[in-house]
Amino acid sequence: MNVLTVKLWRTIRHTKGQFLAVAVVVMVAVCVDIALSTGYYNLDRSQKSFYKENNFADYYFNVVRAPEQVSDKIESIPGVTKATGRIQKDVRFLKENGQRVTVRLIGCPLPAEKEVNRPYLLQGRFFEEYPRSGGVEVLVDPKFAEANGLSFNRSVNVIAGGKIVPLTVVGAAVSPESVFIIKEGTLMNDPKTFGIIMLPRKQAEQIFNMSGQINQVVVTLAPGADEKKVAEKVKAILEPYGNLNSYPRKNQLSHMVVEAELRKLGFLSHFVPGIFLGVAAMIQFVTSRRIIKAQRIQIGVMKALGYDNRIIMFHYTVYSLAVAVLGALLGTLTGLPYASFIYQVYSRLIFNLPITCGGLYGKAILHAYTISFVVSLVSGFVASRSVTAINPAESMRPEPPGITGRIILDYWTWLWRRLGATWKMSMRSIFRKWKRFGVTLMGVIFAVGLLVVALSFNDSIYYLKHIYSERRHYDYLVRFNSPVKDCELLNISRLDGVIKTEPVLEIPVKMHLNGRTESDFLNGLPLAQTLKDVTTETGRFLQIPEDGILINPRTAMQLGARVGDTVEVETLLGNFKRTGLKIVGIQGEMVGSGSYIAIEQANRILREKGVVSGAMLKVDPGKAGQVEKELGKMTEVSSISNPEKELHTLDMVLNVMTFIVVIWTIFALLLGFAVVYNSSVVNFAERKRELASLRVVGYTIREVSGLLLKENFLHSVLGVTIGLPFGRLLVEWYSRSIDANFFTLTAVVYPRSYLFAAAGGILFTMVTHLFAVQWIKRLNLVNTLESAD
């Protein structure tokens, strides 16, 4: 072991507090980088692998009815590699307790190996088209089966085609379109109330009386094919059969959720480690400069003995590199379990990804190590350049005091005269060491900002829960199999326990403006409706217009529409004529899609009168169970939505979010503590003689420690003051970065979160101050005052 290596170990041992503080910051950066990058890579790779192996559709086309041979005609279009005709309908599933929930029946053609959106068998066996035992064999999605206690070879019942149909569960399977299963317009995915059931298409034809017919075509496209041109050709072929709507893969609900999660992980995996490494670089720079300044005499001796500047610079750069090595090793040890946790959350709690590409991601570790080492080397190299200015002869003598003068506060006599002696000393120290103060301040700002971001996760979910609950005053939303006359609602209104009934007419439409087209839903509500509040994104209440439309914000953005524009609405139910509607407002619904119009106007669009597709119900809380049971007996009812149950599902998400918030809060507190601790160590080391002199002239330990506390207090006050709005900006940036077409995550930070973040900023300052008090207590006054001679 050479002399410089021995010296390096001694330096690390003598500065172990600062060394470990910076290493912790690097550790967090590496931990987050490895965990999130690994999660992103595994999720992205699993998604792509599953999509490819199971022929995920590039485009969806829904029709009223079409002959099954139409898929062969579509497949002959240049650019189409495969077209699969299916039957897809939502039906009611009968539970053993009498409760009825919604399932989506998908009739798949056999053999399914080369078809689009091929089912992937997880458990059990594949269904047979005509089983020997008779009946209908089906595959269910695993989450629905688990949530409802379904076992294999068990018979279940659904209401389809106006009759009860028994089905035999023979296995569990997923397809690329059901990686994330959620019903359109609902708050959260709840496998207890919505699931996917796949069966042979021939059996679906018999159930729905659609012999030789289909109502959906899914296609895959050749690489490089013009998606829009191919889609137009397919629409032209399907036009005679009632082309309801069509959308590309990017607008498929499951795919949008997965892509949103990928964007979120990608954003966090780059942004958060960048913050920690940036702060670590600044701390390392300050620490290295302080060490070099304290070792002037040793550097002079090394130069006198023949060591040139490059060797000495390399020596101090290695110190910074050692910090990165320790931080990277600790970050790997903590990052791998965190990566495993992220993998478990996505694979088991959120998504159905049977082809899981989990495990260690070497590129993530290599990337984290490379970035942390490069940052440390750069900061160490820049700091070590100051050794070139040290002259061997001059370094044998104490460093002359720096040039001093009046600070800016000296000119504010009205303020300066009112400050005590300790405050004046603290202010002079801050202004004369403003670079170090600035570095510490930036660290506190980032730490407080990250605390705000961490706490805002729960705030956004709580806000979503609050808004969803406050703006929906109904207890049940009932949907029918097909539109019915409003007089049919009398049967529901007369149920014991139903207090109020308001009709709803939901219409799938296409909106056209300036050559652009976007699919949407029109929600027709009564002008005097009271069971649902429609508001803007800022919370201002909107009245359902008698003539006009309150357009969905995402639809408005896609069309480039503004208030006052007139959009052409093309209904997809029976009548395909266009109707012009003036935009009178933009509604701010956070979940699902949909624009709002008067129910009378919705009927005029359909060329109908008094038609409804569902109803909102306000019921007596004591009789809610009985009302739901009676609704379940009505065969014309296709689904029954209960906002309270959806909110219960959201509570489960909050439990997971709480754990994540705790982790991020710890990271932010570690960052703040490391920054303030390092600043305090450097400040104390540079002012030992001054502090010892104060002790000699009669200052108590409390008074001397108060001198350092005042500087740290200013760090905290300014850091919190700037960090809180900075954190708000980070929250808004994060919200915009993961915004999905079906869901808007509003940037929300409650006052309590600001208070907790501010308290966190003060907390790590006070904890650091406790260390400063101990340093002052252990200060040897005689040795300190003699060391300058």
Phi, psi and omega in degrees: 000120183283174186298316183294327177293317177300316179298322179298315179297321178295319179298317179298319181293321182285337180244032187300328179297309178296319181301313181290325180298314179291323179298325178295319178297315177297321179302313180297318179299314180293319179302310181294318180299311181296314184295309184287321178295320177295316177299317179297313183296314182295319179294316180295317181292319178297317180299308183297320180295316180294317178300314185292314185289339183242018170055060179296136184294144173269338182208145179242139177227121179251133181230169176288300175205140177211148177295144184298338180291345182297334179294327177293322179294320179293323182294339180279352179292132177302130181104342178266122179268329180202138176231128181240125176268132183225170170242126180226123178211146174273131180227176181263135180254130183265118176275166181294330180277007179090349179289144180243127178237175184260137171231154178255111177277129178236114178273113185257136177289150177243147355291149189262358189303319185254007182280162178286143182056049182295133177295141177251116185284127178259316181217160178077215180226167180284150180288154176256147181293317178226084182294152181297326182282358183078186180078192183237121178266141184223160170247139180243156177287144190298324182292320177295319180296317180292316183294330183251011175064037181274134177245164182287153182062026179253143180268133176232163183238141172231158174257111182221137181064027178079012181217161177278126183242120177281139179232147179250119179281120181244353181184173176242135183209159174228163176229167182302334181276356182237031175297322174231120187254118177211141180277138182304134175086358180267163184286311182220163175283130179229103183295347177286334187243355178207135180204178181247133174234124180252141182212166177298141182299323180299323177290321177296324178300319180290319182297318184261010179056050181233051183302123179071016183234161178224166175229008177209139175235127177243136186230153169247147184248153177288150177303132179087357180292145178282104186301317183292317181294318178297317181299319179296322179293321178294318179299322179297321178292322184274352184307317181293346186254017178078067180291099186289301179199165179211153180202150179280174181303322184298340179258006177285132193302310181300315181297321180297321180295314180298317180296322178297319178294321177297318178297320181296312179296319179297318179297310183293324183293340178259320188286308186295310177301327178298319178298310183295318180291325177297315178294319179300320179297317180295318179295316179299321179298312180296317181297313181296319178297321180293318179297316180297319180294321181288338183251032180303315183296317180297321179294319177299319179296317180298319178294321179294331180276357174111000177286127180274174185300322183297318180294318181293318177298318178298322180301313181283334175291325178297328176302313178296322179295324178297323175301314181295321180297312179297314179298321180293319179295314178295322179296325178293317181297325179271331183288325181295314175296324178295320177297321178296321178297315179299318180298316181295320180298313183288317187283328186255322186265331188251306190248161170253085179244092184294326178270088186265120178261069182272197178093190185283137178249102184300324181295326179295317179294316179299318179296315181297317179295316182299311182297315182294321179292317180297315180299316180293318179296317181295312181296320178294320180294314181298318180292323184285350179296341180291345180291338181294338182272356182274122178266131183307316182292316181292329184289345179289341180257156178301147180294130180295148179297149181289165179289127181244168180187186180286139175269171187298330181289338177299331182277347176265073189301325181297331178269318186297322181294335182273352180275143176285173183297317182294322177295321179295319178296319180295317181293321178296319179298319181295313184289330180277338175242049188292333179294314178296320177299319180295319178298314179297319180299317179297320178298317178295320179300313180295319180296313179295320178300318178293326175298318178298316180298314181299314182289335181289339178303309179294323181300318181296319179291318177298320179295316177300316179297317181295313182296317181298322181284317185290328185267359175242107183264001179270159178262332179219144171244114184257132176241143180263163179299324179208159180304140180229168176289147184296342178294339179293341180290345179299323180298326179281319182298331183275356178295140179295120180110343178280118182271318184212144178229129176233131185285157177223139174231109181259127184233122171288132184220168167243133179253136183238137176201124176052043177082359178258150180227139179216136177279145181201179174238137172263127176256105179275121180234154176297150180299324183259025183295149183231355187266359178211127178268133174251125185227169172278177179295337179271358178097002179285132184288140179244138177271138176298122184283145177291326179219111183136187186220142169261102192276150176295136184297324180290323176295318178299320180293317180295325181273346186070032185269149176229166177300131182105339176288158176246120179260148175266124183254124179249112181287148181250015178241100172076306185252120185257018177281156181264145178232133179277131178231131179276134179281115180256353179184164176242114182282159186242041179300131183274334185240135176074179179246169177144142174244159187243137174219171175290144183295330176295320179292324177299322177293322179295324177297322179277358186059039180234177178214128178069031180259139178227156176246355180182189182204148172262134185239135169252123187235162175291123183305326181287345182240015183299318181298319180293320179297315180297323179295318179292322177297324180295339180278346183277115184292337181281350179275124182268327181206153178230113181259136180238109181304327181296320179291325177293323177292326177297320176298322179295327177299325177296322177295322180298324179298318177292318181297325181299318178297318180296319179298320179299316180298312182293327178295318177298317179301314182295319179294321177298319178298311181298317180297315181299319182294309183291322179299313180299318179298320180293320179298312180296316180298316180294317182297321182285339186244021180304312182297318179298315181293321177296321178298319178297322178294322182294321183278003172118358178291137178281167177300321180296318181291321180291316178295330177296331177298315177289325181297324181298319179293316177295327178297319178294323174304312184293313183298310179293319180297317178291318181300318179275326184293327180295307176294328176297319177297322177299318178297321178297320179297316180294320178297316180297317181298317179293328184289335183245011180301131180249163183292334185258352190209135179243120177268105183286137177286106184231130173226114180284155178305324180297327179291321175298319180295316179296320179295318178296319178297322177297319178297324178283326183300308183289341173289317181291322178297318178296323180297327178298323175295318181299321179298318179294322178298318181293322179296324182271003184290122178274107187294319183294309181297323182294317182285336178278337188296340182278347183273000000 
